[in-house]
Amino acid sequence: MKIAYLTSQYARAADTFIRREVRGLREMGHEVHTFSARRAPGQDISEEVKQEQANTLYLTEQPVPKLAWSTIKMISRRPSRFAKAAKTVFTMGSPGVKNRVWQLAYLMEASLMAEELESRGVEHIHNHIAQASATVALLASELSGIPYSLTVHGPHIFFEPKTQNLGLKVSKSAFTACITQFCKSQVKIFTPHEHWSKLAIVHCGLDETFLGAPPTPVPNKPQVLTIGRLSEEKGQLDLVEVIADLKNEGVAIELVVVGDGPMRGSMEALAKSLGVENHIHFKGWKSSEEVRNIIEASRIMLHPSFAEGLPVVIMEALALGRPVIASRIAGIPELVVDKESGWIVTPGDKDDTRRALREAMQMSSEQLSSMGLAGRRRVEEHHDNRKETLRLSELIETLGGRGVNEATTTKTPSSLNGVSQRPHI
């Protein structure tokens, strides 16, 4: 089947899970064409990411005359479809000149994308991240008549679900994949009940890079690790104080920070003011292979976030046999089992995080390895990319294609029943 993938920024260092999914679909025989609203700025990227970028059409990089000409052609060739799409987009946004300009821009991008989809013979559109790019996917679907679906992650879509028209996007989709049960519950809040049958669970997954070999034993050295964008909602600033407190207690500990972002300067300044600048090591962004090596060199993964979907780095750490200390938010407790595969702590509670980290540092490597193996078993069961991509492929094959109309997709097909009713974490 010919499938179009659209997201806000593809490809980039942080979207490994989407690239795995695209690669998995291609390995199943699907022809996947990638589109993106814009290119990710200023990141050190691997050869794989560069190759994906080279084969991706970036909508906002197209000249305005080209976008305008695609829009004019769509008006002349598909006047009824264009009128429907225009009505949709201009009822979605807030009033005001600026918002109207954005809505027009989305319509022009969708016109170009619809033209590309038709010329390439695409049969289904799938969008990741249910924000602006999902608006373009919806409009491209209405303009071309090609069904679309989306994957909802969180947390940002749930900060402004009504402004982002989440319920409308789900209602007009052939199906909507949610990455956790928590995510699905939040989507239900903003979606009319008659469209709940469209909601399916498709987890983000790992490939052979992390699941292809048994995990190595947890090392004895006192290195712990946190990975992610250094931003307010990730909660890493609290870790600096936690590390300083444990150091003052006499606990031997070193923190490796992988990632970058607006909070890095604040974290470095706080580490220096607390006298732990030599105990916290900032590494910036790293490739998948480098991340794997750093995880294997660490005793435990820390993820003190305040807002999440379900971080792939947690899956990666557990798959490599490393327990995780993570916040009790969103879908994280569906994967990390407290005192079994790690520790679930209260978000923003430094005392709770310090307690868990102290316990972890006092445990033997054998005890931690046992916890890590329990976590790996959950990842193998629920986050194997082959299984999850097959589930998505079945949904697309069942519900995709030009013959699917809205009346059909409001019913629950057998494949969606299989996804919705099977046990999920």
Secondary structure, DSSP 8 states (H G I E B T S, - for coil): -EEEEEEEE-S-TT-HHHHHHHHHHHHTT-EEEEEEEE---S----HHHHHHHHTEEEGGGS-HHHHHHHHHHHHHH-HHHHHHHHHHHHHHS-SSHHHHHHHHHHHHHHHHHHHHHHHHT--EEEEESSSHHHHHHHHHHHHH---EEEEE--SGGGTSTTTTTHHHHHHHSS-EEESSHHHHHHHHHTS-GGGGGGEEE----B-HHHHSS------SS-EEEEES--SGGGTHHHHHHHHHHHHHTT---EEEEEB--TTHHHHHHHHHHTT-TTTEEEEE---HHHHHHHHHT-SEEEE--SS-S--HHHHHHHHTT--EEEES-TTGGGT--BTTTEEEE-TT-HHHHHHHHHHHHHS-HHHHHHHHHHHHHHHHHH-BHHHHHHHHHHHHHHH-STT--HHHHTS--HHHHHHHHS---
